[in-house]
Every structure is written in structure tokens, then in C-alpha cells.
Amino acid sequence: MRLRRSGLVATAQNGHMSGRFAPSPSGELHLGNLRTAAIAWLVARSSGRRFLMRVEDLDRQRSRTEHETRQLADLAAIGLDWDGEVVRQTERFERYEAAIERLTAEGRVYECFCTRRQIRAEIEAAPSAPHLPPDAYPGTCRELTPERSAELRATGREPALRLRADGQRISFTDALQGTTGRGVDDFVLQRNDGTPAYNVAVVVDDAEQGVTQVVRGEDLLDSTPRQILLQRLLGYPTPDYLHVPLVLNAAGQRLAKRDGAVTLSALAAAGVSATAVTTWIAQSLALAGPYEETTLARLIDRFDPECIPRQPVTAPELA
């Protein structure tokens, strides 16, 4: 089953087409996060997809239940709803570990004992590879002998696990950014504390949840080739991708909570309602007039993914 809306195509998985939003519960969502979530919801709802909510709480040091509660409440306040239960990554570790075991059995995984400082030094010392990103892992531990691995373990150092990517070049077409591609370095699959890495978790979750389209900020565009390579190696379908330009502050920098009243709670304290925030989101997408108060539900029939602005927007001074 396929569905087309103004040239944007989605392929169904398991009879369903699904979009999703997947925040990390490390703090409150700001206007940029909320705008991206609203776009993801509109893309899904305007094309008949389910919309799923996933909490990406792999970082157990920064993730907090109270942040998750606040984030979900804020998303509901601007008009988002979702299908099914909220999925949390900390409840799915065994699924990620199973995927890593599959890759290990195929000879695709190796142990890496490098510290971040060592990796930085290696990158600075090594000649740059034109087909790889400038911060690509240089493969220091790729050919470690069993004897050397044992020596490093004897010092008390636990290894991370890396994918043997062989520098493959992955190209894909993003609905907003166009066709892009790059080589993939040997990225981390599991941290040295045993925590599965972001790219593995996202790929497994999207496949098992039947996500057919990923809408997220363009700051995650560089992660996409890594995820597509994992999808291919694990035999998973590749979703359609749509990376949304970011919301910037007045100085033209990526918006952050330190920029003042940019979260719903801070705006509410200044007398700005969630409806006003939803209206600004609609106006930033040219879906509402300057004096029109609106809701996300009213925008579904007006929305066309082809009309999403290709350039970043500046956060307004709502308060």
C-alpha cells in the first residue's frame, strides 16, 4: 500500500503507515522541539498515518520521569495526540542487544578501547578521508589482536562495540533536503558501560514500530546514513526522511532553553498561552494569517509537506 500527497510517498509496513516523535526526557521542550513535533504530527495526520510517541531515554544520567511527564503534557497542550502506548527505550534493551548479537555473528562488530581523548588525538593526527565526515573514527581498534584486547581488559578498561562499516557510502533522498550522501565510519553500537547506542535503538524501534516516515530536525541529518546502513545490514525497510530546518534565536544560533521564555512553562508564566504557541507554529508554516488563532486539528486539511519552509525560522518574542 502506498500513499502520495504532493509528491511525498510513504510505503506501508505491516499494513500500517506511521510517523513518530521521539524526544529525549532530559529537560523541557522548547519552541524548536515543539514546532518539529507539530510538523511530524501534521505530516502523519494529513496523510492518514498513525502517529506514535517514543521516549528516547537511553541516557539514564540525564533522563528524568518528571521531564517525560512535562514533555508529554506540553505536546498535548499544543494539540498533539498519538496512537497506542508511549514506548520507552529503557524497556527495550534486550531488543537492541539482539540486533548487536546478529551483527556480531556476521563479523560486523569489534571491540574498541579508545577514550574520547585518544580518538580526538587520532583524528587530529590522521589524514582526513574525503569520503568520510571530518570527525570520523579512524579505526584505531579495528585490527586489535586477541592478545592486545586481553592486555587492555587486564587494565580494567571495558570496551565499547563498534560497527565495521568498511567506509560504505550511503546516499538517500530527503523530502526537504534533497539527495545527499556520505561515507559511514565505524560508529559505536554499544557504549563501554553496556548501554546500546542511539543509532541502534532508533533503527530497531522504527522497524519494529512500523515507522514509515521519520520527521525530525536537520541537526540529525548526519545520523541518517549510519541508520540506513544499519537498516540494510539488519534487513529492515528504510523509512522516508524529512529533516526540518531548525528554529534559531535572535543571534541566528540554534535555539536553546537558555534563550529565555522559549518553553511552554516559561511562556505561561509570562502570560502566553499554549494556543498562542500553536498559532505561531501555524504562522511559521504559512498555515495561518497574522491575526488568526488556530489549532493543529484545523490545520490538517490545509497542510502540504511540500510547503514546509526550506530555511530556518527565528523564534518570536511571544512573552
Stockholm file with secondary structure:
# STOCKHOLM 1.0

chainA/1-319         MRLRRSGLVATAQNGHMSGRFAPSPSGELHLGNLRTAAIAWLVARSSGRRFLMRVEDLDRQRSRTEHETRQLADLAAIGLDWDGEVVRQTERFERYEAAIERLTAEGRVYECFCTRRQIRAEIEAAPSAPHLPPDAYPGTCRELTPERSAELRATGREPALRLRADGQRISFTDALQGTTGRGVDDFVLQRNDGTPAYNVAVVVDDAEQGVTQVVRGEDLLDSTPRQILLQRLLGYPTPDYLHVPLVLNAAGQRLAKRDGAVTLSALAAAGVSATAVTTWIAQSLALAGPYEETTLARLIDRFDPECIPRQPVTAPELA
#=GR chainA/1-319 SS CEEEETTEEEECBTTBCEEEECCCSSSCCBHHHHHHHHHHHHHHHHTTCEEEEEECCCCTTTCCHHHHHHHHHHHHHTTCCCSSCCEEGGGCHHHHHHHHHHHHHTTCEEEECCCHHHHHHHHHHSCCCTTSCTTCCCCTTTTCCHHHHHHHHHTTCCCEEEECCTTCEEEEEETTTEEEEEECCCCEEECTTSCBCHHHHHHHHHHHHTCCEEEEEGGGGGGHHHHHHHHHHHTCCCCEEEEECCEECTTSSBCCGGGSSCBHHHHHHTTCCHHHHHHHHHHHTTCSCTTCCCCHHHHTTTCCGGGSCSSCEECCCCC
#=GC SS_cons         CEEEETTEEEECBTTBCEEEECCCSSSCCBHHHHHHHHHHHHHHHHTTCEEEEEECCCCTTTCCHHHHHHHHHHHHHTTCCCSSCCEEGGGCHHHHHHHHHHHHHTTCEEEECCCHHHHHHHHHHSCCCTTSCTTCCCCTTTTCCHHHHHHHHHTTCCCEEEECCTTCEEEEEETTTEEEEEECCCCEEECTTSCBCHHHHHHHHHHHHTCCEEEEEGGGGGGHHHHHHHHHHHTCCCCEEEEECCEECTTSSBCCGGGSSCBHHHHHHTTCCHHHHHHHHHHHTTCSCTTCCCCHHHHTTTCCGGGSCSSCEECCCCC
//
